[in-house]
C-alpha cells in the first residue's frame, strides 16, 4: 500500500517561499505519478502540478505556472513543491497524491484520478 507523508508547511509572509515535501513508500509499480493539490477553506480542491518518476517532465495548472516548481529526488522517493512569491490566496491545505502505472509524457497531462493521498500540510500566507 502506497503511503505518502507531506511536510514543510507553515506560516509565511506574503512574498515568501516554502518547499513542501512528499515522502512516498510502498510502491508496487515501476512507474508512478505524484500530484500536488491544494484546498482552501470553502473552496474545492484544485490541482497544482504533477510529475512522474520516469523523467523530469512536469505539468502545471496554468495559474500555478511560474511561481510553483515540482521536482523529485528519486533516491529518496520524495517529490517537492517549491513555492515562491507566496500570496495570501495561496493559503490552503496542500496534499500530494500518487497514481501507479502512468507516465505523464505518454498521456500528455496529469492523471485525472489518483490512487493514494497524503494527510496534507497547512500553508498559511499572512503578514
N, C-alpha and C positions, 0 to 999 in steps of 0.2 A: 504494500500500500504506500502510495506516494505521500510523503509528509513535507509540508512547506512551512517555514518559520520566517516571518518578516521581522526586521529590526531597523533601527535608525531613525524612527520618527521622533517628533518632539516639537518644542515651541521655537519658532524662529521669527525674526523681524522681517518685515517686507524688504525685498531686495536681497535677502539672504539665501543660503544654499543648504541643502541636505542631501545625503546619499542614503537611500534605502537599500537594504539587502534582503534577498530571498534565498535562504539556505534550503536546498532540496535534497531529499533522500528517498530511497525505496523504489527507484525506477526499475521497471521490468521491461523496458524497451530501450533500444539503442538511440532512438530519436524522440525528442520531446520539445515542446514549446513552453516557454514561460511568458505569461502575460501579466502586465501590471494594470490594475484597475483602481478607481477611487470612487468613494461615495460620500458626498457632502450631506449634512443634515437636511432632511426634507427633499432630497433630490434622488434621482435614480442613479444607479451605478453606471459609470462610464469607463470605457476602455482608454488606457493611456498609450500603451505600446506593447509590442511582443518581439521576442527573439527566440530562435531555436538553438540547439546545441551543435548544429552541423557547420555553421559558418557565422559570419558577423552580420548577416542580413537582419535588418530590423524594420518594423513598420510602426508608424506613429499615427495616432489620431491627429488630424490637421492642426487643431488648436493647441496641441501639446508640442508640436514640432518646434525645434529651436531652443526652447528652454529646458526640455527634458531629454535625457540621453540614457538609453538602456545599454547595458554591457554585461559581459559574463566572465567568470573565471571557471573554466571547465574543470580544472584540477580540484577546485573546491566545491563543484556542483552548486555554485552560487551565481545568481543574477543580481544586477544592481540597477537602481534607477537614480541617476544623478539629476537633481532638480535645482536649477539656478534661477536667480531673479524672481524669487517666490513672491506671490501676491496673496492678499487675504482670501481671494476666491479660490485659491489652491487648498484651503483648509478642508480636510476630508480624512476619512479613514482610507488608507491605501492597502490594497490587497495584491498578493501575487497568486497566480493560478497556473496549473500545469495541464497540458494536453499531450498524450502519448501518440506516437506513430504519425506525426505530422511534420513536414518540412515546409516552412513558410515560403521559401523561394520556389517551391513546386506549385503551391496553391495560389501564390501571389497576394496573400493577405494574411491577417491574423485569423486563427480559427474562430468559428462562430461559437463554439462551445468548449468548455474546459472540464476536465475530469476531477480535479482536486483543487482545493482552495486553502490558503493560509488563514490565520486568525485575524490578520490586519494589524496595522500600526497607525497610530494617530499622528497626523501632521497638522499643526496649528500655526498659521501665519498671522501674527498680530504684533502691534507695537505696544 
